[in-house]
């Protein structure tokens, strides 16, 4: 027993310490469980009345309209999950009913039409199909996570929220720029950080600034602007997450609310818990770091050319790492200065693609560039390797036949959204080039997979409350590093282009 206990407290090797730094500094602020539920929700399936519209079909409907049929007939017609039709209401007349099947039951809703929009409640839709799709998502969410939906606003706290956590460096920078540093009874104002990071002022950006004790607040108290938010309902294009609770903004339209001034995004119930802390100058935050990858690419956040599906941040960091980091010992394992990483992130958020210089003169420590790359990947709301893809990879990895294993893993990787697949391919191929210099940099495929697994694959939410000893056992037995290592070793076969 003594020997076992002694073994259990042996110092960790450098790879494990690097992975621990990753986990500690990057506890996932975004939660993808509700996104997974939306993906699992039944899809709308129209039950047609025939090849042509019903003779009495109103102008706003088409072959989904069945006229005056009974509820009993609806039960006979709607046989699959997601089946739906529109019929004439029995009471009152001249009204219409949307009938659909969900959870093995037939549900009926009074259907309205006004200003070219369909609705059964507050939300308005361009088509009945969109209305049904959104309704099925909502019903599925309620059936699978009803308690969580009702409690997520009350269990979250603003000081731990994604919005406040990710904007803290910018808040500190803003506060510092409002204060002065006293030296021998003289005062010197702190200048605004340079976006190019290429002058003497870059030192002011990457070094921690000084605040007077009387101007600071306790670290466990949020520093708020006292300015109220102006939230209004908003339909978000692409995938977005709540800045208060960190959960996915589900649905097709009016998924939540957005502040008109600072662009804070939240569920409606979560917005009621947000304090008066509107900071319009922070509206650019989360447009790069913490933004959904697919949404970012569709909005023009791609790299070197218009067709690229790899974010420009990833391309820029990898290019710089390969220019001067391939032979550095412990690359990606040795952490860079957190102050410098935060400052560089703010420069990327503020100035956008091509405007930030991350060359050696501006960012002498290449570990800071490595930290920025890992931070970008960690803050993706939907991890680079999605949960569905990872489950498929684990199943493929367990196959005993090598050729069948690689084929199944390749097929699993192609299940990723195209932007995720392209970015993962770029990252894995880069890490493979790092491995080629392992004799010098000491970073083998095993070392890199240990460090990058928590970054590329989001840990299950069910693991968040485990004790440290349980977490260590989980890390030692988990498939994540093994899957990533396999991807590194066989990257040519897994990511080869179709002929």
ChimeraX attribute file (.defattr): number of C-alpha atoms within 10 A of each C-alpha:
attribute: neighborCount
match mode: 1-to-1
recipient: residues
	/A:1	6
	/A:2	7
	/A:3	7
	/A:4	8
	/A:5	9
	/A:6	9
	/A:7	10
	/A:8	12
	/A:9	8
	/A:10	8
	/A:11	9
	/A:12	11
	/A:13	8
	/A:14	14
	/A:15	20
	/A:16	18
	/A:17	16
	/A:18	22
	/A:19	23
	/A:20	17
	/A:21	15
	/A:22	23
	/A:23	17
	/A:24	10
	/A:25	12
	/A:26	16
	/A:27	15
	/A:28	22
	/A:29	22
	/A:30	24
	/A:31	20
	/A:32	21
	/A:33	15
	/A:34	19
	/A:35	21
	/A:36	15
	/A:37	18
	/A:38	20
	/A:39	11
	/A:40	12
	/A:41	21
	/A:42	22
	/A:43	18
	/A:44	23
	/A:45	19
	/A:46	19
	/A:47	20
	/A:48	18
	/A:49	17
	/A:50	11
	/A:51	7
	/A:52	10
	/A:53	17
	/A:54	17
	/A:55	9
	/A:56	11
	/A:57	17
	/A:58	13
	/A:59	6
	/A:60	13
	/A:61	14
	/A:62	16
	/A:63	17
	/A:64	23
	/A:65	28
	/A:66	22
	/A:67	19
	/A:68	15
	/A:69	14
	/A:70	12
	/A:71	16
	/A:72	9
	/A:73	9
	/A:74	22
	/A:75	15
	/A:76	8
	/A:77	17
	/A:78	22
	/A:79	16
	/A:80	15
	/A:81	19
	/A:82	22
	/A:83	20
	/A:84	28
	/A:85	26
	/A:86	30
	/A:87	21
	/A:88	23
	/A:89	21
	/A:90	14
	/A:91	9
	/A:92	8
	/A:93	9
	/A:94	8
	/A:95	14
	/A:96	22
	/A:97	21
	/A:98	23
	/A:99	22
	/A:100	29
	/A:101	24
	/A:102	19
	/A:103	14
	/A:104	11
	/A:105	11
	/A:106	18
	/A:107	16
	/A:108	16
	/A:109	15
	/A:110	15
	/A:111	19
	/A:112	15
	/A:113	16
	/A:114	9
	/A:115	7
	/A:116	10
	/A:117	15
	/A:118	20
	/A:119	20
	/A:120	17
	/A:121	10
	/A:122	6
	/A:123	14
	/A:124	20
	/A:125	18
	/A:126	13
	/A:127	14
	/A:128	25
	/A:129	18
	/A:130	17
	/A:131	22
	/A:132	26
	/A:133	18
	/A:134	23
	/A:135	22
	/A:136	24
	/A:137	22
	/A:138	18
	/A:139	16
	/A:140	19
	/A:141	22
	/A:142	14
	/A:143	11
	/A:144	13
	/A:145	14
	/A:146	13
	/A:147	11
	/A:148	13
	/A:149	14
	/A:150	12
	/A:151	12
	/A:152	17
	/A:153	23
	/A:154	11
	/A:155	9
	/A:156	15
	/A:157	16
	/A:158	19
	/A:159	16
	/A:160	16
	/A:161	19
	/A:162	24
	/A:163	22
	/A:164	20
	/A:165	15
	/A:166	19
	/A:167	18
	/A:168	16
	/A:169	17
	/A:170	19
	/A:171	18
	/A:172	16
	/A:173	19
	/A:174	14
	/A:175	16
	/A:176	21
	/A:177	17
	/A:178	13
	/A:179	17
	/A:180	17
	/A:181	16
	/A:182	12
	/A:183	8
	/A:184	6
	/A:185	6
	/A:186	8
	/A:187	11
	/A:188	10
	/A:189	12
	/A:190	17
	/A:191	13
	/A:192	15
	/A:193	19
	/A:194	16
	/A:195	21
	/A:196	18
	/A:197	24
	/A:198	17
	/A:199	13
	/A:200	10
	/A:201	16
	/A:202	20
	/A:203	16
	/A:204	17
	/A:205	24
	/A:206	20
	/A:207	13
	/A:208	15
	/A:209	17
	/A:210	14
	/A:211	16
	/A:212	11
	/A:213	7
	/A:214	6
	/A:215	9
	/A:216	11
	/A:217	10
	/A:218	7
	/A:219	8
	/A:220	8
	/A:221	9
	/A:222	16
	/A:223	17
	/A:224	13
	/A:225	12
	/A:226	11
	/A:227	12
	/A:228	14
	/A:229	21
	/A:230	16
	/A:231	20
	/A:232	14
	/A:233	16
	/A:234	17
	/A:235	13
	/A:236	18
	/A:237	12
	/A:238	13
	/A:239	19
	/A:240	23
	/A:241	27
	/A:242	26
	/A:243	28
	/A:244	28
	/A:245	25
	/A:246	24
	/A:247	24
	/A:248	26
	/A:249	24
	/A:250	24
	/A:251	22
	/A:252	20
	/A:253	18
	/A:254	18
	/A:255	24
	/A:256	25
	/A:257	24
	/A:258	24
	/A:259	20
	/A:260	16
	/A:261	16
	/A:262	19
	/A:263	21
	/A:264	25
	/A:265	26
	/A:266	30
	/A:267	25
	/A:268	20
	/A:269	16
	/A:270	22
	/A:271	24
	/A:272	11
	/A:273	14
	/A:274	19
	/A:275	15
	/A:276	13
	/A:277	16
	/A:278	22
	/A:279	19
	/A:280	15
	/A:281	13
	/A:282	19
	/A:283	17
	/A:284	15
	/A:285	22
	/A:286	20
	/A:287	16
	/A:288	24
	/A:289	23
	/A:290	24
	/A:291	20
	/A:292	21
	/A:293	29
	/A:294	20
	/A:295	16
	/A:296	21
	/A:297	20
	/A:298	13
	/A:299	11
	/A:300	15
	/A:301	22
	/A:302	23
	/A:303	19
	/A:304	15
	/A:305	10
	/A:306	10
	/A:307	10
	/A:308	17
	/A:309	23
	/A:310	27
	/A:311	23
	/A:312	21
	/A:313	23
	/A:314	19
	/A:315	19
	/A:316	20
	/A:317	21
	/A:318	19
	/A:319	13
	/A:320	17
	/A:321	23
	/A:322	14
	/A:323	13
	/A:324	12
	/A:325	21
	/A:326	22
	/A:327	20
	/A:328	19
	/A:329	16
	/A:330	22
	/A:331	21
	/A:332	30
	/A:333	25
	/A:334	18
	/A:335	18
	/A:336	17
	/A:337	15
	/A:338	16
	/A:339	16
	/A:340	22
	/A:341	23
	/A:342	23
	/A:343	24
	/A:344	25
	/A:345	24
	/A:346	25
	/A:347	21
	/A:348	23
	/A:349	19
	/A:350	19
	/A:351	13
	/A:352	17
	/A:353	17
	/A:354	13
	/A:355	13
	/A:356	22
	/A:357	17
	/A:358	20
	/A:359	19
	/A:360	14
	/A:361	12
	/A:362	17
	/A:363	20
	/A:364	11
	/A:365	16
	/A:366	23
	/A:367	22
	/A:368	24
	/A:369	28
	/A:370	22
	/A:371	26
	/A:372	24
	/A:373	22
	/A:374	21
	/A:375	20
	/A:376	18
	/A:377	26
	/A:378	28
	/A:379	24
	/A:380	21
	/A:381	25
	/A:382	29
	/A:383	23
	/A:384	25
	/A:385	23
	/A:386	20
	/A:387	19
	/A:388	12
	/A:389	20
	/A:390	20
	/A:391	14
	/A:392	18
	/A:393	25
	/A:394	18
	/A:395	14
	/A:396	22
	/A:397	20
	/A:398	12
	/A:399	14
	/A:400	9
	/A:401	10
	/A:402	12
	/A:403	10
	/A:404	13
	/A:405	18
	/A:406	21
	/A:407	14
	/A:408	20
	/A:409	25
	/A:410	20
	/A:411	16
	/A:412	20
	/A:413	24
	/A:414	16
	/A:415	15
	/A:416	19
	/A:417	15
	/A:418	15
	/A:419	21
	/A:420	22
	/A:421	19
	/A:422	18
	/A:423	20
	/A:424	20
	/A:425	21
	/A:426	17
	/A:427	20
	/A:428	21
	/A:429	19
	/A:430	17
	/A:431	24
	/A:432	22
	/A:433	14
	/A:434	25
	/A:435	23
	/A:436	15
	/A:437	16
	/A:438	20
	/A:439	11
	/A:440	14
	/A:441	18
	/A:442	18
	/A:443	26
	/A:444	20
	/A:445	23
	/A:446	17
	/A:447	22
	/A:448	26
	/A:449	26
	/A:450	25
	/A:451	27
	/A:452	23
	/A:453	23
	/A:454	24
	/A:455	26
	/A:456	23
	/A:457	21
	/A:458	24
	/A:459	17
	/A:460	11
	/A:461	11
	/A:462	7
	/A:463	11
	/A:464	11
	/A:465	9
	/A:466	11
	/A:467	9
	/A:468	9
	/A:469	10
	/A:470	12
	/A:471	14
	/A:472	15
	/A:473	10
	/A:474	13
	/A:475	16
	/A:476	13
	/A:477	11
	/A:478	12
	/A:479	18
	/A:480	22
	/A:481	24
	/A:482	18
	/A:483	19
	/A:484	25
	/A:485	23
	/A:486	17
	/A:487	25
	/A:488	25
	/A:489	17
	/A:490	15
	/A:491	19
	/A:492	14
	/A:493	13
	/A:494	21
	/A:495	19
	/A:496	10
	/A:497	7
	/A:498	4
	/A:499	3
